[in-house]
């Protein structure tokens, strides 16, 4: 991190470059925002006051990128109180709008206003909640059955952006057996961020546990997660659900999860286990949606064409699926035939 004195020298040097300045401005602004200490905020603001041609747009933008949004918010709010410069005032108001910081109480009132029909700016709410430090509040929103379904879904898709704090909160809910009705969504959210998580083993353990749930939806979410984070040890779980599960979605996602595992770990042993399970399943499966997922997986893993397009599979074209099923059986028999 550069000292303020170094940044001042660099600022002056860049301004002497004239039309070439833009090549260096972004790097300068990035270094300027490495710290949210008071002296860096004050220096940043003093540069805004100068309104330098090459710097102003980036100085505005990077103020909203500061890590401590709350501190930046109140710093700029304080500056606005005695400001007479209309252009700078407009710039600061733009930055505050981009920072989009709100207290917990303000966010709670915002949600109440949306529920009552007094506000409709849901996209801005989602951004503010996601960028806030109020992880527990965000969680309560995605479990709030009184909120619009689409709004809850969008909030859920953004929950992982809280990073490790989100993982710790969700794992705590599972460990304490809280919010049982929401456990399917919890394991799904955790699964979507599991690949690079240091809590990967805990997430996998819960996925294995919930793959045995009596609830169909919880089971199908866990099976999907096994595809994202599971190991060779989990192929037996996928095989059992593919062949024996009473719910078609669970059978379909089991077939797909073999493929997801393969994308992460392209081992011949894994592919062989998948092909053996697919062949067995094709012998008995009657549900055309499940058949379409199996055939799609065979095509992907086998790098083969079965005479059916992905569109026909997605649309569950029964006639074309029947024809492709016959070709898939022949392909699998050939692949699995013992070598002499």
PLY file of the C-alpha trace (Angstrom):
ply
format ascii 1.0
element vertex 340
property float x
property float y
property float z
element edge 339
property int vertex1
property int vertex2
end_header
0.00 0.00 0.00
1.41 3.36 -1.03
1.80 6.19 1.46
-0.17 9.41 0.93
3.01 11.28 -0.06
3.73 8.72 -2.78
0.17 8.96 -4.07
0.39 12.76 -4.27
3.54 12.52 -6.39
1.95 9.88 -8.62
-1.19 11.99 -9.01
0.84 14.96 -10.24
2.88 12.78 -12.59
-0.21 11.28 -14.22
-1.72 14.72 -14.77
1.31 15.76 -16.79
0.72 12.90 -19.25
-2.36 14.59 -20.73
-4.02 12.25 -23.27
-1.99 9.28 -22.01
-3.18 9.75 -18.44
-6.08 7.33 -18.69
-3.64 4.44 -18.98
-2.51 5.05 -15.38
-5.62 6.41 -13.68
-7.28 3.08 -12.84
-4.13 1.73 -11.21
-3.77 4.92 -9.20
-7.39 4.80 -8.00
-7.03 1.14 -7.09
-4.05 1.95 -4.86
-5.88 4.96 -3.44
-8.69 2.69 -2.21
-6.41 0.07 -0.62
-7.07 1.73 2.73
-10.19 3.20 4.34
-8.25 5.05 7.02
-9.35 8.65 7.59
-6.33 10.19 5.89
-6.97 8.19 2.71
-10.64 9.15 2.65
-9.71 12.80 3.16
-7.07 12.66 0.42
-9.49 10.93 -1.94
-12.06 13.64 -1.31
-9.50 16.41 -1.84
-8.76 14.96 -5.29
-12.46 15.00 -6.13
-12.54 18.68 -5.23
-9.85 19.39 -7.84
-12.07 18.04 -10.65
-9.15 16.90 -12.79
-10.28 15.93 -16.28
-8.62 12.53 -16.40
-9.45 11.56 -12.85
-12.96 12.66 -11.94
-15.00 9.72 -13.37
-12.66 7.15 -11.83
-12.37 8.94 -8.51
-16.15 8.89 -8.27
-16.38 5.25 -9.29
-13.66 4.01 -6.95
-15.15 5.78 -3.95
-18.13 3.45 -4.30
-15.73 0.47 -4.45
-14.34 1.11 -0.98
-14.41 -1.88 1.33
-15.94 -0.05 4.28
-19.09 1.23 2.62
-20.58 2.38 5.92
-17.58 4.55 6.77
-17.43 6.01 3.24
-21.17 6.72 3.40
-21.02 8.71 6.64
-17.80 10.46 5.60
-19.45 11.80 2.44
-22.73 12.58 4.21
-20.78 14.77 6.60
-19.07 16.56 3.69
-22.43 17.32 2.09
-23.73 19.27 5.08
-21.76 22.45 4.38
-21.13 22.12 0.65
-21.86 25.01 -1.72
-20.18 23.64 -4.84
-23.16 22.34 -6.84
-21.11 20.23 -9.26
-19.20 18.54 -6.45
-22.41 18.13 -4.50
-23.96 16.29 -7.45
-20.86 14.10 -7.72
-21.06 13.18 -4.03
-24.77 12.39 -4.27
-24.02 10.14 -7.24
-21.35 8.32 -5.22
-23.71 7.90 -2.27
-26.31 6.45 -4.60
-23.74 3.96 -5.92
-22.52 3.05 -2.44
-26.14 2.30 -1.60
-25.48 1.92 2.12
-28.38 1.63 4.53
-28.65 0.87 8.23
-30.42 -2.29 9.32
-33.40 -0.22 10.44
-33.59 1.46 7.02
-33.45 -1.88 5.24
-36.18 -3.29 7.47
-38.41 -0.30 6.71
-37.62 -0.68 3.00
-38.84 -4.26 3.08
-42.00 -3.24 4.92
-42.66 -0.57 2.29
-42.25 -3.13 -0.51
-44.65 -5.52 1.22
-47.19 -2.73 1.61
-46.84 -1.64 -2.00
-45.30 1.71 -1.12
-42.00 0.97 -2.90
-41.12 -1.16 -5.92
-37.34 -0.70 -6.21
-36.58 -4.35 -5.46
-33.41 -4.53 -7.56
-31.85 -1.72 -5.57
-32.90 -3.43 -2.33
-31.26 -6.69 -3.43
-28.01 -4.87 -4.20
-28.02 -3.05 -0.88
-28.80 -6.15 1.17
-26.20 -8.21 -0.68
-23.46 -5.61 -0.16
-24.37 -5.09 3.49
-22.87 -6.82 6.52
-26.31 -7.94 7.69
-26.03 -11.61 6.76
-28.64 -12.81 9.26
-31.12 -10.22 7.95
-30.47 -11.40 4.38
-31.14 -14.97 5.48
-34.41 -13.98 7.14
-35.55 -12.38 3.89
-34.97 -15.51 1.80
-36.99 -17.52 4.31
-39.77 -14.93 4.60
-42.87 -16.51 3.06
-44.61 -13.12 3.05
-42.18 -11.77 0.46
-42.76 -12.12 -3.27
-41.48 -15.50 -4.51
-39.35 -13.99 -7.28
-37.78 -11.47 -4.90
-36.91 -14.27 -2.46
-35.39 -16.28 -5.28
-33.20 -13.37 -6.39
-32.10 -12.73 -2.81
-31.27 -16.42 -2.43
-29.15 -16.38 -5.59
-27.13 -13.49 -4.15
-26.68 -14.89 -0.64
-23.37 -16.57 -1.44
-21.83 -13.16 -2.11
-21.44 -12.75 1.65
-18.66 -15.32 1.35
-17.48 -17.21 4.41
-19.98 -15.46 6.68
-22.78 -16.95 4.60
-21.30 -20.43 4.82
-20.83 -20.26 8.59
-24.41 -19.10 9.12
-25.90 -21.79 6.86
-23.79 -24.60 8.30
-24.85 -23.47 11.77
-28.50 -23.78 10.76
-27.93 -27.35 9.60
-25.81 -28.34 12.59
-28.46 -27.05 14.99
-31.26 -28.60 12.92
-32.94 -25.20 12.49
-35.44 -24.17 9.81
-36.17 -27.74 8.78
-38.55 -26.60 6.02
-35.70 -24.63 4.44
-32.96 -27.24 4.69
-33.27 -28.22 1.02
-32.46 -24.66 -0.03
-29.66 -24.36 2.52
-27.81 -27.41 1.22
-28.35 -26.19 -2.35
-26.87 -22.75 -1.59
-23.92 -24.35 0.19
-23.42 -26.75 -2.71
-23.26 -23.91 -5.21
-20.26 -22.43 -3.38
-18.68 -25.67 -2.18
-16.01 -26.21 -4.83
-13.63 -23.59 -3.40
-14.91 -23.65 0.16
-12.75 -24.60 3.12
-15.93 -26.15 4.56
-16.24 -28.54 1.62
-16.10 -31.67 3.79
-18.90 -30.44 6.07
-21.04 -29.54 3.06
-20.45 -32.98 1.54
-21.39 -34.67 4.81
-24.72 -32.82 4.89
-25.35 -33.60 1.21
-24.91 -37.31 1.96
-27.22 -37.02 4.95
-29.98 -35.21 3.09
-29.74 -37.55 0.11
-31.50 -40.01 2.43
-34.24 -37.57 3.45
-37.85 -38.71 3.29
-38.74 -35.37 1.70
-38.52 -35.63 -2.11
-37.39 -32.05 -2.67
-34.71 -32.15 0.03
-33.46 -35.40 -1.43
-33.28 -34.09 -5.00
-31.40 -30.91 -3.90
-28.87 -33.04 -2.00
-28.37 -35.36 -4.98
-27.58 -32.36 -7.18
-25.04 -31.16 -4.60
-23.38 -34.58 -4.61
-22.70 -34.00 -8.29
-21.00 -30.70 -7.45
-18.93 -31.83 -4.47
-19.15 -35.63 -4.22
-16.39 -38.18 -4.71
-16.11 -41.68 -6.15
-17.39 -42.90 -2.79
-20.73 -41.26 -3.61
-21.33 -43.06 -6.90
-23.07 -45.87 -5.01
-25.53 -43.33 -3.60
-26.23 -42.01 -7.08
-26.68 -45.52 -8.47
-29.17 -46.46 -5.75
-31.27 -43.36 -6.32
-31.09 -43.69 -10.10
-32.37 -47.25 -9.95
-34.60 -47.27 -6.89
-35.83 -43.78 -5.95
-39.58 -43.42 -6.34
-39.40 -39.76 -7.33
-38.50 -39.10 -10.99
-36.59 -35.90 -10.22
-34.31 -37.76 -7.85
-33.64 -40.40 -10.48
-32.99 -37.74 -13.13
-30.63 -35.68 -10.96
-28.75 -38.84 -10.02
-28.04 -39.46 -13.70
-27.00 -35.82 -14.14
-24.80 -35.85 -11.03
-22.61 -38.59 -12.49
-21.94 -36.15 -15.32
-21.24 -33.27 -12.94
-18.73 -35.43 -11.07
-17.08 -36.29 -14.38
-16.65 -32.62 -15.25
-14.63 -32.21 -12.03
-12.74 -35.50 -12.08
-12.38 -37.19 -15.45
-11.47 -40.66 -14.24
-12.18 -43.72 -16.36
-13.43 -45.59 -13.28
-16.07 -42.91 -12.71
-17.24 -43.03 -16.30
-17.47 -46.83 -16.14
-19.62 -46.69 -13.01
-21.88 -44.14 -14.68
-22.28 -46.22 -17.84
-23.10 -49.34 -15.83
-25.77 -47.45 -13.89
-27.18 -45.85 -17.06
-27.48 -49.22 -18.81
-29.30 -50.74 -15.86
-31.61 -47.74 -15.60
-32.47 -47.72 -19.31
-33.68 -51.31 -19.00
-36.44 -50.34 -16.56
-37.06 -46.58 -16.68
-40.52 -45.53 -17.90
-40.48 -41.80 -17.15
-39.52 -39.88 -20.29
-38.05 -36.94 -18.41
-35.67 -39.25 -16.59
-34.85 -41.00 -19.87
-34.07 -37.66 -21.50
-31.56 -36.80 -18.73
-29.92 -40.23 -18.94
-29.57 -39.96 -22.71
-28.16 -36.44 -22.44
-25.61 -37.72 -19.93
-24.66 -40.70 -22.13
-24.07 -38.37 -25.06
-21.91 -36.05 -22.97
-19.83 -38.68 -21.19
-19.58 -40.95 -24.20
-18.84 -38.16 -26.66
-21.32 -39.85 -28.94
-24.36 -38.92 -31.01
-27.50 -40.92 -30.43
-29.47 -39.35 -33.25
-31.29 -36.94 -30.97
-30.76 -33.23 -30.46
-30.55 -31.53 -27.09
-33.69 -29.63 -28.04
-35.61 -32.88 -28.50
-34.33 -34.07 -25.12
-35.26 -30.81 -23.42
-38.72 -30.94 -24.96
-39.05 -34.62 -23.96
-39.93 -35.79 -27.48
-41.07 -39.33 -26.67
-40.78 -40.76 -30.17
-37.22 -39.51 -30.61
-36.31 -40.59 -27.09
-37.48 -44.14 -27.80
-35.28 -44.28 -30.91
-32.29 -42.79 -29.08
-32.77 -45.18 -26.16
-32.22 -48.16 -28.46
-29.03 -46.60 -29.81
-27.85 -45.79 -26.28
-28.33 -49.38 -25.16
-26.23 -50.65 -28.08
-23.55 -48.05 -27.36
-23.37 -48.97 -23.65
-23.33 -52.70 -24.40
-20.37 -52.15 -26.71
-18.52 -49.98 -24.20
-19.15 -52.34 -21.27
-18.44 -55.55 -23.19
-15.58 -57.40 -21.46
-12.37 -57.28 -23.43
-11.09 -60.62 -24.68
0 1
1 2
2 3
3 4
4 5
5 6
6 7
7 8
8 9
9 10
10 11
11 12
12 13
13 14
14 15
15 16
16 17
17 18
18 19
19 20
20 21
21 22
22 23
23 24
24 25
25 26
26 27
27 28
28 29
29 30
30 31
31 32
32 33
33 34
34 35
35 36
36 37
37 38
38 39
39 40
40 41
41 42
42 43
43 44
44 45
45 46
46 47
47 48
48 49
49 50
50 51
51 52
52 53
53 54
54 55
55 56
56 57
57 58
58 59
59 60
60 61
61 62
62 63
63 64
64 65
65 66
66 67
67 68
68 69
69 70
70 71
71 72
72 73
73 74
74 75
75 76
76 77
77 78
78 79
79 80
80 81
81 82
82 83
83 84
84 85
85 86
86 87
87 88
88 89
89 90
90 91
91 92
92 93
93 94
94 95
95 96
96 97
97 98
98 99
99 100
100 101
101 102
102 103
103 104
104 105
105 106
106 107
107 108
108 109
109 110
110 111
111 112
112 113
113 114
114 115
115 116
116 117
117 118
118 119
119 120
120 121
121 122
122 123
123 124
124 125
125 126
126 127
127 128
128 129
129 130
130 131
131 132
132 133
133 134
134 135
135 136
136 137
137 138
138 139
139 140
140 141
141 142
142 143
143 144
144 145
145 146
146 147
147 148
148 149
149 150
150 151
151 152
152 153
153 154
154 155
155 156
156 157
157 158
158 159
159 160
160 161
161 162
162 163
163 164
164 165
165 166
166 167
167 168
168 169
169 170
170 171
171 172
172 173
173 174
174 175
175 176
176 177
177 178
178 179
179 180
180 181
181 182
182 183
183 184
184 185
185 186
186 187
187 188
188 189
189 190
190 191
191 192
192 193
193 194
194 195
195 196
196 197
197 198
198 199
199 200
200 201
201 202
202 203
203 204
204 205
205 206
206 207
207 208
208 209
209 210
210 211
211 212
212 213
213 214
214 215
215 216
216 217
217 218
218 219
219 220
220 221
221 222
222 223
223 224
224 225
225 226
226 227
227 228
228 229
229 230
230 231
231 232
232 233
233 234
234 235
235 236
236 237
237 238
238 239
239 240
240 241
241 242
242 243
243 244
244 245
245 246
246 247
247 248
248 249
249 250
250 251
251 252
252 253
253 254
254 255
255 256
256 257
257 258
258 259
259 260
260 261
261 262
262 263
263 264
264 265
265 266
266 267
267 268
268 269
269 270
270 271
271 272
272 273
273 274
274 275
275 276
276 277
277 278
278 279
279 280
280 281
281 282
282 283
283 284
284 285
285 286
286 287
287 288
288 289
289 290
290 291
291 292
292 293
293 294
294 295
295 296
296 297
297 298
298 299
299 300
300 301
301 302
302 303
303 304
304 305
305 306
306 307
307 308
308 309
309 310
310 311
311 312
312 313
313 314
314 315
315 316
316 317
317 318
318 319
319 320
320 321
321 322
322 323
323 324
324 325
325 326
326 327
327 328
328 329
329 330
330 331
331 332
332 333
333 334
334 335
335 336
336 337
337 338
338 339
